[in-house]
Amino acid sequence: MEAIPAALAAEVTRRLTIPTIGIGAGPECSGQVLVLHDVLGVFPGRKAKFVKNFMEGQTSIDAAVRLYVQEVKSGAFPAVEHTFAV
């Protein structure tokens, strides 16, 4: 699910018996996806609301990707500022 209100994505996830994958759909999806160039902060022009630059403050691509994985697993990403409301 992409760029939909977090509450809607949460309800869809609760009702389905299959995993849901979100990008800009809130933390209640079964999993998250973010395009690598967004994870690394190398996007041209305006960034989407659901993008977070995980390379910021990191010294390697490996560290940035590990941080992304850690934040998704812990529930820290996506945060409220990366999601849409109804």
PyMOL Python script that loads the backbone (N, CA, C, O; Angstrom):
from pymol import cmd

cmd.read_pdbstr("""\
ATOM      1  N   MET A   1       0.849  -1.158   0.000  1.00  0.00           N
ATOM      2  CA  MET A   1       0.000   0.000   0.000  1.00  0.00           C
ATOM      3  C   MET A   1       0.898   1.225   0.000  1.00  0.00           C
ATOM      4  O   MET A   1       1.861   1.304   0.763  1.00  0.00           O
ATOM      5  N   GLU A   2       0.574   2.174  -0.861  1.00  0.00           N
ATOM      6  CA  GLU A   2       1.444   3.344  -0.984  1.00  0.00           C
ATOM      7  C   GLU A   2       0.691   4.641  -0.732  1.00  0.00           C
ATOM      8  O   GLU A   2      -0.362   4.900  -1.315  1.00  0.00           O
ATOM      9  N   ALA A   3       1.267   5.455   0.163  1.00  0.00           N
ATOM     10  CA  ALA A   3       0.789   6.822   0.419  1.00  0.00           C
ATOM     11  C   ALA A   3      -0.706   6.875   0.729  1.00  0.00           C
ATOM     12  O   ALA A   3      -1.445   7.680   0.163  1.00  0.00           O
ATOM     13  N   ILE A   4      -1.134   6.004   1.638  1.00  0.00           N
ATOM     14  CA  ILE A   4      -2.527   6.040   2.090  1.00  0.00           C
ATOM     15  C   ILE A   4      -2.537   6.318   3.592  1.00  0.00           C
ATOM     16  O   ILE A   4      -1.528   6.110   4.266  1.00  0.00           O
ATOM     17  N   PRO A   5      -3.668   6.785   4.120  1.00  0.00           N
ATOM     18  CA  PRO A   5      -3.723   7.069   5.560  1.00  0.00           C
ATOM     19  C   PRO A   5      -3.340   5.846   6.397  1.00  0.00           C
ATOM     20  O   PRO A   5      -3.748   4.722   6.104  1.00  0.00           O
ATOM     21  N   ALA A   6      -2.561   6.088   7.428  1.00  0.00           N
ATOM     22  CA  ALA A   6      -2.083   5.009   8.296  1.00  0.00           C
ATOM     23  C   ALA A   6      -3.237   4.225   8.914  1.00  0.00           C
ATOM     24  O   ALA A   6      -3.153   3.004   9.044  1.00  0.00           O
ATOM     25  N   ALA A   7      -4.305   4.908   9.292  1.00  0.00           N
ATOM     26  CA  ALA A   7      -5.452   4.222   9.903  1.00  0.00           C
ATOM     27  C   ALA A   7      -6.100   3.256   8.911  1.00  0.00           C
ATOM     28  O   ALA A   7      -6.510   2.161   9.294  1.00  0.00           O
ATOM     29  N   LEU A   8      -6.194   3.651   7.654  1.00  0.00           N
ATOM     30  CA  LEU A   8      -6.765   2.778   6.627  1.00  0.00           C
ATOM     31  C   LEU A   8      -5.866   1.570   6.393  1.00  0.00           C
ATOM     32  O   LEU A   8      -6.353   0.443   6.303  1.00  0.00           O
ATOM     33  N   ALA A   9      -4.572   1.793   6.295  1.00  0.00           N
ATOM     34  CA  ALA A   9      -3.633   0.686   6.107  1.00  0.00           C
ATOM     35  C   ALA A   9      -3.689  -0.284   7.284  1.00  0.00           C
ATOM     36  O   ALA A   9      -3.610  -1.497   7.092  1.00  0.00           O
ATOM     37  N   ALA A  10      -3.824   0.240   8.490  1.00  0.00           N
ATOM     38  CA  ALA A  10      -3.921  -0.610   9.681  1.00  0.00           C
ATOM     39  C   ALA A  10      -5.176  -1.472   9.623  1.00  0.00           C
ATOM     40  O   ALA A  10      -5.128  -2.658   9.950  1.00  0.00           O
ATOM     41  N   GLU A  11      -6.288  -0.892   9.212  1.00  0.00           N
ATOM     42  CA  GLU A  11      -7.547  -1.643   9.119  1.00  0.00           C
ATOM     43  C   GLU A  11      -7.455  -2.719   8.039  1.00  0.00           C
ATOM     44  O   GLU A  11      -7.890  -3.850   8.255  1.00  0.00           O
ATOM     45  N   VAL A  12      -6.906  -2.384   6.901  1.00  0.00           N
ATOM     46  CA  VAL A  12      -6.734  -3.371   5.831  1.00  0.00           C
ATOM     47  C   VAL A  12      -5.846  -4.511   6.320  1.00  0.00           C
ATOM     48  O   VAL A  12      -6.154  -5.679   6.085  1.00  0.00           O
ATOM     49  N   THR A  13      -4.756  -4.185   6.993  1.00  0.00           N
ATOM     50  CA  THR A  13      -3.836  -5.198   7.513  1.00  0.00           C
ATOM     51  C   THR A  13      -4.540  -6.116   8.512  1.00  0.00           C
ATOM     52  O   THR A  13      -4.335  -7.330   8.493  1.00  0.00           O
ATOM     53  N   ARG A  14      -5.365  -5.539   9.380  1.00  0.00           N
ATOM     54  CA  ARG A  14      -6.102  -6.355  10.365  1.00  0.00           C
ATOM     55  C   ARG A  14      -7.082  -7.310   9.690  1.00  0.00           C
ATOM     56  O   ARG A  14      -7.270  -8.434  10.154  1.00  0.00           O
ATOM     57  N   ARG A  15      -7.702  -6.873   8.606  1.00  0.00           N
ATOM     58  CA  ARG A  15      -8.740  -7.677   7.955  1.00  0.00           C
ATOM     59  C   ARG A  15      -8.191  -8.765   7.029  1.00  0.00           C
ATOM     60  O   ARG A  15      -8.864  -9.766   6.785  1.00  0.00           O
ATOM     61  N   LEU A  16      -7.002  -8.579   6.525  1.00  0.00           N
ATOM     62  CA  LEU A  16      -6.441  -9.554   5.592  1.00  0.00           C
ATOM     63  C   LEU A  16      -5.716 -10.680   6.320  1.00  0.00           C
ATOM     64  O   LEU A  16      -5.222 -10.507   7.434  1.00  0.00           O
ATOM     65  N   THR A  17      -5.667 -11.824   5.670  1.00  0.00           N
ATOM     66  CA  THR A  17      -4.924 -12.957   6.230  1.00  0.00           C
ATOM     67  C   THR A  17      -3.571 -13.113   5.543  1.00  0.00           C
ATOM     68  O   THR A  17      -2.836 -14.063   5.812  1.00  0.00           O
ATOM     69  N   ILE A  18      -3.250 -12.184   4.663  1.00  0.00           N
ATOM     70  CA  ILE A  18      -1.953 -12.180   3.988  1.00  0.00           C
ATOM     71  C   ILE A  18      -1.168 -10.957   4.457  1.00  0.00           C
ATOM     72  O   ILE A  18      -1.769  -9.978   4.897  1.00  0.00           O
ATOM     73  N   PRO A  19       0.150 -10.994   4.373  1.00  0.00           N
ATOM     74  CA  PRO A  19       0.951  -9.832   4.789  1.00  0.00           C
ATOM     75  C   PRO A  19       0.700  -8.619   3.889  1.00  0.00           C
ATOM     76  O   PRO A  19       0.423  -8.759   2.698  1.00  0.00           O
ATOM     77  N   THR A  20       0.800  -7.449   4.472  1.00  0.00           N
ATOM     78  CA  THR A  20       0.713  -6.204   3.715  1.00  0.00           C
ATOM     79  C   THR A  20       2.070  -5.509   3.773  1.00  0.00           C
ATOM     80  O   THR A  20       2.775  -5.575   4.779  1.00  0.00           O
ATOM     81  N   ILE A  21       2.415  -4.854   2.694  1.00  0.00           N
ATOM     82  CA  ILE A  21       3.674  -4.116   2.620  1.00  0.00           C
ATOM     83  C   ILE A  21       3.328  -2.659   2.363  1.00  0.00           C
ATOM     84  O   ILE A  21       2.541  -2.346   1.470  1.00  0.00           O
ATOM     85  N   GLY A  22       3.916  -1.776   3.146  1.00  0.00           N
ATOM     86  CA  GLY A  22       3.600  -0.361   3.025  1.00  0.00           C
ATOM     87  C   GLY A  22       4.787   0.488   2.630  1.00  0.00           C
ATOM     88  O   GLY A  22       5.937   0.180   2.944  1.00  0.00           O
ATOM     89  N   ILE A  23       4.475   1.570   1.931  1.00  0.00           N
ATOM     90  CA  ILE A  23       5.436   2.634   1.656  1.00  0.00           C
ATOM     91  C   ILE A  23       4.634   3.921   1.812  1.00  0.00           C
ATOM     92  O   ILE A  23       3.860   4.303   0.935  1.00  0.00           O
ATOM     93  N   GLY A  24       4.837   4.571   2.936  1.00  0.00           N
ATOM     94  CA  GLY A  24       4.043   5.752   3.247  1.00  0.00           C
ATOM     95  C   GLY A  24       2.648   5.401   3.712  1.00  0.00           C
ATOM     96  O   GLY A  24       1.722   6.199   3.561  1.00  0.00           O
ATOM     97  N   ALA A  25       2.485   4.206   4.281  1.00  0.00           N
ATOM     98  CA  ALA A  25       1.173   3.741   4.720  1.00  0.00           C
ATOM     99  C   ALA A  25       1.132   3.454   6.221  1.00  0.00           C
ATOM    100  O   ALA A  25       0.203   2.799   6.695  1.00  0.00           O
ATOM    101  N   GLY A  26       2.105   3.926   6.962  1.00  0.00           N
ATOM    102  CA  GLY A  26       2.098   3.767   8.410  1.00  0.00           C
ATOM    103  C   GLY A  26       2.776   2.510   8.901  1.00  0.00           C
ATOM    104  O   GLY A  26       3.106   1.620   8.118  1.00  0.00           O
ATOM    105  N   PRO A  27       2.983   2.444  10.209  1.00  0.00           N
ATOM    106  CA  PRO A  27       3.752   1.361  10.817  1.00  0.00           C
ATOM    107  C   PRO A  27       2.982   0.062  11.047  1.00  0.00           C
ATOM    108  O   PRO A  27       3.585  -0.939  11.435  1.00  0.00           O
ATOM    109  N   GLU A  28       1.676   0.048  10.821  1.00  0.00           N
ATOM    110  CA  GLU A  28       0.882  -1.149  11.116  1.00  0.00           C
ATOM    111  C   GLU A  28       0.864  -2.171   9.989  1.00  0.00           C
ATOM    112  O   GLU A  28       0.289  -3.249  10.145  1.00  0.00           O
ATOM    113  N   CYS A  29       1.485  -1.853   8.854  1.00  0.00           N
ATOM    114  CA  CYS A  29       1.596  -2.837   7.781  1.00  0.00           C
ATOM    115  C   CYS A  29       2.503  -3.970   8.254  1.00  0.00           C
ATOM    116  O   CYS A  29       3.306  -3.791   9.170  1.00  0.00           O
ATOM    117  N   SER A  30       2.372  -5.117   7.632  1.00  0.00           N
ATOM    118  CA  SER A  30       3.191  -6.268   8.019  1.00  0.00           C
ATOM    119  C   SER A  30       4.671  -6.036   7.745  1.00  0.00           C
ATOM    120  O   SER A  30       5.527  -6.574   8.447  1.00  0.00           O
ATOM    121  N   GLY A  31       4.970  -5.245   6.736  1.00  0.00           N
ATOM    122  CA  GLY A  31       6.351  -4.939   6.376  1.00  0.00           C
ATOM    123  C   GLY A  31       6.434  -3.579   5.722  1.00  0.00           C
ATOM    124  O   GLY A  31       5.417  -2.980   5.373  1.00  0.00           O
ATOM    125  N   GLN A  32       7.647  -3.096   5.558  1.00  0.00           N
ATOM    126  CA  GLN A  32       7.885  -1.785   4.958  1.00  0.00           C
ATOM    127  C   GLN A  32       8.835  -1.933   3.781  1.00  0.00           C
ATOM    128  O   GLN A  32       9.668  -2.839   3.748  1.00  0.00           O
ATOM    129  N   VAL A  33       8.698  -1.033   2.820  1.00  0.00           N
ATOM    130  CA  VAL A  33       9.623  -0.964   1.699  1.00  0.00           C
ATOM    131  C   VAL A  33       9.962   0.504   1.476  1.00  0.00           C
ATOM    132  O   VAL A  33       9.109   1.381   1.616  1.00  0.00           O
ATOM    133  N   LEU A  34      11.200   0.754   1.132  1.00  0.00           N
ATOM    134  CA  LEU A  34      11.642   2.095   0.782  1.00  0.00           C
ATOM    135  C   LEU A  34      12.711   1.922  -0.289  1.00  0.00           C
ATOM    136  O   LEU A  34      13.647   1.142  -0.115  1.00  0.00           O
ATOM    137  N   VAL A  35      12.577   2.640  -1.384  1.00  0.00           N
ATOM    138  CA  VAL A  35      13.520   2.543  -2.496  1.00  0.00           C
ATOM    139  C   VAL A  35      14.918   2.928  -1.998  1.00  0.00           C
ATOM    140  O   VAL A  35      15.067   3.878  -1.229  1.00  0.00           O
ATOM    141  N   LEU A  36      15.929   2.194  -2.435  1.00  0.00           N
ATOM    142  CA  LEU A  36      17.286   2.386  -1.918  1.00  0.00           C
ATOM    143  C   LEU A  36      17.776   3.822  -2.061  1.00  0.00           C
ATOM    144  O   LEU A  36      18.416   4.342  -1.147  1.00  0.00           O
ATOM    145  N   HIS A  37      17.492   4.473  -3.185  1.00  0.00           N
ATOM    146  CA  HIS A  37      17.993   5.848  -3.320  1.00  0.00           C
ATOM    147  C   HIS A  37      17.317   6.785  -2.328  1.00  0.00           C
ATOM    148  O   HIS A  37      17.886   7.817  -1.973  1.00  0.00           O
ATOM    149  N   ASP A  38      16.108   6.444  -1.871  1.00  0.00           N
ATOM    150  CA  ASP A  38      15.461   7.225  -0.813  1.00  0.00           C
ATOM    151  C   ASP A  38      16.114   6.949   0.542  1.00  0.00           C
ATOM    152  O   ASP A  38      16.333   7.875   1.323  1.00  0.00           O
ATOM    153  N   VAL A  39      16.423   5.692   0.821  1.00  0.00           N
ATOM    154  CA  VAL A  39      17.113   5.325   2.059  1.00  0.00           C
ATOM    155  C   VAL A  39      18.445   6.074   2.160  1.00  0.00           C
ATOM    156  O   VAL A  39      18.840   6.514   3.240  1.00  0.00           O
ATOM    157  N   LEU A  40      19.123   6.209   1.034  1.00  0.00           N
ATOM    158  CA  LEU A  40      20.453   6.822   1.011  1.00  0.00           C
ATOM    159  C   LEU A  40      20.422   8.332   0.806  1.00  0.00           C
ATOM    160  O   LEU A  40      21.465   8.985   0.838  1.00  0.00           O
ATOM    161  N   GLY A  41      19.243   8.886   0.598  1.00  0.00           N
ATOM    162  CA  GLY A  41      19.122  10.334   0.453  1.00  0.00           C
ATOM    163  C   GLY A  41      19.641  10.882  -0.859  1.00  0.00           C
ATOM    164  O   GLY A  41      20.074  12.033  -0.920  1.00  0.00           O
ATOM    165  N   VAL A  42      19.607  10.084  -1.903  1.00  0.00           N
ATOM    166  CA  VAL A  42      20.083  10.541  -3.212  1.00  0.00           C
ATOM    167  C   VAL A  42      18.925  10.697  -4.201  1.00  0.00           C
ATOM    168  O   VAL A  42      19.035  10.319  -5.367  1.00  0.00           O
ATOM    169  N   PHE A  43      17.839  11.248  -3.726  1.00  0.00           N
ATOM    170  CA  PHE A  43      16.662  11.463  -4.563  1.00  0.00           C
ATOM    171  C   PHE A  43      16.732  12.851  -5.190  1.00  0.00           C
ATOM    172  O   PHE A  43      17.096  13.815  -4.516  1.00  0.00           O
ATOM    173  N   PRO A  44      16.389  12.963  -6.468  1.00  0.00           N
ATOM    174  CA  PRO A  44      16.393  14.282  -7.112  1.00  0.00           C
ATOM    175  C   PRO A  44      15.119  15.059  -6.775  1.00  0.00           C
ATOM    176  O   PRO A  44      14.045  14.474  -6.637  1.00  0.00           O
ATOM    177  N   GLY A  45      15.248  16.352  -6.648  1.00  0.00           N
ATOM    178  CA  GLY A  45      14.061  17.179  -6.434  1.00  0.00           C
ATOM    179  C   GLY A  45      13.449  17.009  -5.063  1.00  0.00           C
ATOM    180  O   GLY A  45      14.135  16.728  -4.081  1.00  0.00           O
ATOM    181  N   ARG A  46      12.146  17.185  -5.021  1.00  0.00           N
ATOM    182  CA  ARG A  46      11.397  17.126  -3.767  1.00  0.00           C
ATOM    183  C   ARG A  46      11.238  15.684  -3.292  1.00  0.00           C
ATOM    184  O   ARG A  46      10.909  14.802  -4.085  1.00  0.00           O
ATOM    185  N   LYS A  47      11.469  15.444  -2.013  1.00  0.00           N
ATOM    186  CA  LYS A  47      11.307  14.085  -1.492  1.00  0.00           C
ATOM    187  C   LYS A  47       9.859  13.860  -1.062  1.00  0.00           C
ATOM    188  O   LYS A  47       9.159  14.793  -0.670  1.00  0.00           O
ATOM    189  N   ALA A  48       9.432  12.617  -1.143  1.00  0.00           N
ATOM    190  CA  ALA A  48       8.090  12.237  -0.705  1.00  0.00           C
ATOM    191  C   ALA A  48       8.006  12.319   0.817  1.00  0.00           C
ATOM    192  O   ALA A  48       9.019  12.207   1.507  1.00  0.00           O
ATOM    193  N   LYS A  49       6.808  12.512   1.329  1.00  0.00           N
ATOM    194  CA  LYS A  49       6.589  12.632   2.775  1.00  0.00           C
ATOM    195  C   LYS A  49       7.108  11.410   3.532  1.00  0.00           C
ATOM    196  O   LYS A  49       7.614  11.539   4.646  1.00  0.00           O
ATOM    197  N   PHE A  50       6.985  10.239   2.938  1.00  0.00           N
ATOM    198  CA  PHE A  50       7.345   9.007   3.637  1.00  0.00           C
ATOM    199  C   PHE A  50       8.833   8.669   3.575  1.00  0.00           C
ATOM    200  O   PHE A  50       9.241   7.619   4.072  1.00  0.00           O
ATOM    201  N   VAL A  51       9.641   9.524   2.985  1.00  0.00           N
ATOM    202  CA  VAL A  51      11.078   9.268   2.842  1.00  0.00           C
ATOM    203  C   VAL A  51      11.847   9.779   4.057  1.00  0.00           C
ATOM    204  O   VAL A  51      11.580  10.866   4.571  1.00  0.00           O
ATOM    205  N   LYS A  52      12.800   8.977   4.499  1.00  0.00           N
ATOM    206  CA  LYS A  52      13.741   9.388   5.536  1.00  0.00           C
ATOM    207  C   LYS A  52      15.144   9.072   5.027  1.00  0.00           C
ATOM    208  O   LYS A  52      15.394   7.972   4.535  1.00  0.00           O
ATOM    209  N   ASN A  53      16.048  10.022   5.143  1.00  0.00           N
ATOM    210  CA  ASN A  53      17.431   9.846   4.708  1.00  0.00           C
ATOM    211  C   ASN A  53      18.207   9.119   5.807  1.00  0.00           C
ATOM    212  O   ASN A  53      18.639   9.739   6.778  1.00  0.00           O
ATOM    213  N   PHE A  54      18.380   7.822   5.654  1.00  0.00           N
ATOM    214  CA  PHE A  54      19.095   7.029   6.650  1.00  0.00           C
ATOM    215  C   PHE A  54      20.609   7.152   6.513  1.00  0.00           C
ATOM    216  O   PHE A  54      21.344   6.710   7.397  1.00  0.00           O
ATOM    217  N   MET A  55      21.081   7.738   5.432  1.00  0.00           N
ATOM    218  CA  MET A  55      22.518   7.932   5.238  1.00  0.00           C
ATOM    219  C   MET A  55      23.033   9.080   6.098  1.00  0.00           C
ATOM    220  O   MET A  55      24.214   9.129   6.440  1.00  0.00           O
ATOM    221  N   GLU A  56      22.142   9.998   6.441  1.00  0.00           N
ATOM    222  CA  GLU A  56      22.537  11.154   7.254  1.00  0.00           C
ATOM    223  C   GLU A  56      23.140  10.687   8.582  1.00  0.00           C
ATOM    224  O   GLU A  56      22.497   9.976   9.355  1.00  0.00           O
ATOM    225  N   GLY A  57      24.368  11.094   8.827  1.00  0.00           N
ATOM    226  CA  GLY A  57      25.047  10.717  10.064  1.00  0.00           C
ATOM    227  C   GLY A  57      25.749   9.368  10.007  1.00  0.00           C
ATOM    228  O   GLY A  57      26.401   8.971  10.973  1.00  0.00           O
ATOM    229  N   GLN A  58      25.624   8.657   8.887  1.00  0.00           N
ATOM    230  CA  GLN A  58      26.262   7.344   8.745  1.00  0.00           C
ATOM    231  C   GLN A  58      27.522   7.485   7.900  1.00  0.00           C
ATOM    232  O   GLN A  58      27.643   8.424   7.112  1.00  0.00           O
ATOM    233  N   THR A  59      28.447   6.567   8.059  1.00  0.00           N
ATOM    234  CA  THR A  59      29.710   6.634   7.324  1.00  0.00           C
ATOM    235  C   THR A  59      29.776   5.670   6.150  1.00  0.00           C
ATOM    236  O   THR A  59      30.732   5.698   5.375  1.00  0.00           O
ATOM    237  N   SER A  60      28.755   4.809   6.014  1.00  0.00           N
ATOM    238  CA  SER A  60      28.761   3.855   4.900  1.00  0.00           C
ATOM    239  C   SER A  60      27.329   3.509   4.501  1.00  0.00           C
ATOM    240  O   SER A  60      26.390   3.673   5.280  1.00  0.00           O
ATOM    241  N   ILE A  61      27.190   3.032   3.283  1.00  0.00           N
ATOM    242  CA  ILE A  61      25.884   2.577   2.804  1.00  0.00           C
ATOM    243  C   ILE A  61      25.401   1.422   3.666  1.00  0.00           C
ATOM    244  O   ILE A  61      24.222   1.350   4.012  1.00  0.00           O
ATOM    245  N   ASP A  62      26.311   0.518   4.013  1.00  0.00           N
ATOM    246  CA  ASP A  62      25.964  -0.619   4.864  1.00  0.00           C
ATOM    247  C   ASP A  62      25.359  -0.152   6.186  1.00  0.00           C
ATOM    248  O   ASP A  62      24.361  -0.709   6.644  1.00  0.00           O
ATOM    249  N   ALA A  63      25.951   0.856   6.792  1.00  0.00           N
ATOM    250  CA  ALA A  63      25.440   1.379   8.066  1.00  0.00           C
ATOM    251  C   ALA A  63      24.056   1.998   7.890  1.00  0.00           C
ATOM    252  O   ALA A  63      23.190   1.837   8.750  1.00  0.00           O
ATOM    253  N   ALA A  64      23.845   2.701   6.784  1.00  0.00           N
ATOM    254  CA  ALA A  64      22.541   3.318   6.523  1.00  0.00           C
ATOM    255  C   ALA A  64      21.459   2.259   6.343  1.00  0.00           C
ATOM    256  O   ALA A  64      20.360   2.392   6.880  1.00  0.00           O
ATOM    257  N   VAL A  65      21.768   1.214   5.593  1.00  0.00           N
ATOM    258  CA  VAL A  65      20.795   0.138   5.370  1.00  0.00           C
ATOM    259  C   VAL A  65      20.515  -0.596   6.679  1.00  0.00           C
ATOM    260  O   VAL A  65      19.367  -0.942   6.961  1.00  0.00           O
ATOM    261  N   ARG A  66      21.542  -0.835   7.472  1.00  0.00           N
ATOM    262  CA  ARG A  66      21.346  -1.491   8.775  1.00  0.00           C
ATOM    263  C   ARG A  66      20.466  -0.638   9.692  1.00  0.00           C
ATOM    264  O   ARG A  66      19.625  -1.168  10.418  1.00  0.00           O
ATOM    265  N   LEU A  67      20.658   0.669   9.657  1.00  0.00           N
ATOM    266  CA  LEU A  67      19.832   1.571  10.458  1.00  0.00           C
ATOM    267  C   LEU A  67      18.377   1.512  10.008  1.00  0.00           C
ATOM    268  O   LEU A  67      17.471   1.477  10.840  1.00  0.00           O
ATOM    269  N   TYR A  68      18.150   1.500   8.698  1.00  0.00           N
ATOM    270  CA  TYR A  68      16.788   1.366   8.161  1.00  0.00           C
ATOM    271  C   TYR A  68      16.133   0.083   8.679  1.00  0.00           C
ATOM    272  O   TYR A  68      15.009   0.111   9.180  1.00  0.00           O
ATOM    273  N   VAL A  69      16.837  -1.028   8.557  1.00  0.00           N
ATOM    274  CA  VAL A  69      16.302  -2.318   9.020  1.00  0.00           C
ATOM    275  C   VAL A  69      16.003  -2.265  10.515  1.00  0.00           C
ATOM    276  O   VAL A  69      14.943  -2.714  10.952  1.00  0.00           O
ATOM    277  N   GLN A  70      16.922  -1.723  11.292  1.00  0.00           N
ATOM    278  CA  GLN A  70      16.743  -1.618  12.745  1.00  0.00           C
ATOM    279  C   GLN A  70      15.507  -0.786  13.082  1.00  0.00           C
ATOM    280  O   GLN A  70      14.712  -1.179  13.935  1.00  0.00           O
ATOM    281  N   GLU A  71      15.339   0.363  12.420  1.00  0.00           N
ATOM    282  CA  GLU A  71      14.201   1.233  12.723  1.00  0.00           C
ATOM    283  C   GLU A  71      12.875   0.618  12.289  1.00  0.00           C
ATOM    284  O   GLU A  71      11.858   0.819  12.953  1.00  0.00           O
ATOM    285  N   VAL A  72      12.868  -0.126  11.190  1.00  0.00           N
ATOM    286  CA  VAL A  72      11.637  -0.808  10.776  1.00  0.00           C
ATOM    287  C   VAL A  72      11.291  -1.898  11.786  1.00  0.00           C
ATOM    288  O   VAL A  72      10.143  -2.001  12.217  1.00  0.00           O
ATOM    289  N   LYS A  73      12.263  -2.701  12.163  1.00  0.00           N
ATOM    290  CA  LYS A  73      12.017  -3.791  13.117  1.00  0.00           C
ATOM    291  C   LYS A  73      11.572  -3.274  14.480  1.00  0.00           C
ATOM    292  O   LYS A  73      10.727  -3.891  15.129  1.00  0.00           O
ATOM    293  N   SER A  74      12.126  -2.156  14.916  1.00  0.00           N
ATOM    294  CA  SER A  74      11.771  -1.614  16.234  1.00  0.00           C
ATOM    295  C   SER A  74      10.465  -0.826  16.215  1.00  0.00           C
ATOM    296  O   SER A  74       9.897  -0.529  17.266  1.00  0.00           O
ATOM    297  N   GLY A  75       9.990  -0.488  15.014  1.00  0.00           N
ATOM    298  CA  GLY A  75       8.772   0.314  14.904  1.00  0.00           C
ATOM    299  C   GLY A  75       9.024   1.812  14.920  1.00  0.00           C
ATOM    300  O   GLY A  75       8.080   2.601  14.902  1.00  0.00           O
ATOM    301  N   ALA A  76      10.294   2.212  14.952  1.00  0.00           N
ATOM    302  CA  ALA A  76      10.624   3.638  14.945  1.00  0.00           C
ATOM    303  C   ALA A  76      10.365   4.277  13.581  1.00  0.00           C
ATOM    304  O   ALA A  76      10.094   5.474  13.492  1.00  0.00           O
ATOM    305  N   PHE A  77      10.448   3.473  12.522  1.00  0.00           N
ATOM    306  CA  PHE A  77      10.152   3.948  11.172  1.00  0.00           C
ATOM    307  C   PHE A  77       9.113   3.042  10.546  1.00  0.00           C
ATOM    308  O   PHE A  77       9.252   1.821  10.618  1.00  0.00           O
ATOM    309  N   PRO A  78       8.093   3.586   9.945  1.00  0.00           N
ATOM    310  CA  PRO A  78       7.852   5.006   9.737  1.00  0.00           C
ATOM    311  C   PRO A  78       7.258   5.663  10.980  1.00  0.00           C
ATOM    312  O   PRO A  78       6.444   5.066  11.684  1.00  0.00           O
ATOM    313  N   ALA A  79       7.674   6.888  11.234  1.00  0.00           N
ATOM    314  CA  ALA A  79       7.131   7.683  12.339  1.00  0.00           C
ATOM    315  C   ALA A  79       5.940   8.491  11.824  1.00  0.00           C
ATOM    316  O   ALA A  79       5.634   8.472  10.631  1.00  0.00           O
ATOM    317  N   VAL A  80       5.285   9.187  12.719  1.00  0.00           N
ATOM    318  CA  VAL A  80       4.103   9.980  12.359  1.00  0.00           C
ATOM    319  C   VAL A  80       4.401  10.929  11.203  1.00  0.00           C
ATOM    320  O   VAL A  80       3.571  11.100  10.310  1.00  0.00           O
ATOM    321  N   GLU A  81       5.577  11.545  11.216  1.00  0.00           N
ATOM    322  CA  GLU A  81       5.896  12.513  10.159  1.00  0.00           C
ATOM    323  C   GLU A  81       6.085  11.873   8.785  1.00  0.00           C
ATOM    324  O   GLU A  81       6.162  12.580   7.780  1.00  0.00           O
ATOM    325  N   HIS A  82       6.159  10.542   8.731  1.00  0.00           N
ATOM    326  CA  HIS A  82       6.322   9.837   7.458  1.00  0.00           C
ATOM    327  C   HIS A  82       5.017   9.213   6.970  1.00  0.00           C
ATOM    328  O   HIS A  82       5.017   8.492   5.973  1.00  0.00           O
ATOM    329  N   THR A  83       3.914   9.478   7.651  1.00  0.00           N
ATOM    330  CA  THR A  83       2.638   8.854   7.295  1.00  0.00           C
ATOM    331  C   THR A  83       1.579   9.904   6.969  1.00  0.00           C
ATOM    332  O   THR A  83       1.757  11.096   7.218  1.00  0.00           O
ATOM    333  N   PHE A  84       0.490   9.429   6.414  1.00  0.00           N
ATOM    334  CA  PHE A  84      -0.626  10.286   6.029  1.00  0.00           C
ATOM    335  C   PHE A  84      -1.802  10.047   6.966  1.00  0.00           C
ATOM    336  O   PHE A  84      -1.982   8.944   7.481  1.00  0.00           O
ATOM    337  N   ALA A  85      -2.595  11.083   7.182  1.00  0.00           N
ATOM    338  CA  ALA A  85      -3.781  10.983   8.043  1.00  0.00           C
ATOM    339  C   ALA A  85      -5.037  11.003   7.177  1.00  0.00           C
ATOM    340  O   ALA A  85      -4.997  11.358   5.999  1.00  0.00           O
ATOM    341  N   VAL A  86      -6.140  10.618   7.785  1.00  0.00           N
ATOM    342  CA  VAL A  86      -7.431  10.629   7.079  1.00  0.00           C
ATOM    343  C   VAL A  86      -7.910  12.050   6.955  1.00  0.00           C
ATOM    344  O   VAL A  86      -8.978  12.294   6.394  1.00  0.00           O
TER     345      VAL A  86
END
""", "prot")
cmd.dss("prot")
cmd.show_as("cartoon", "prot")
cmd.util.cbc("prot")
cmd.orient("prot")
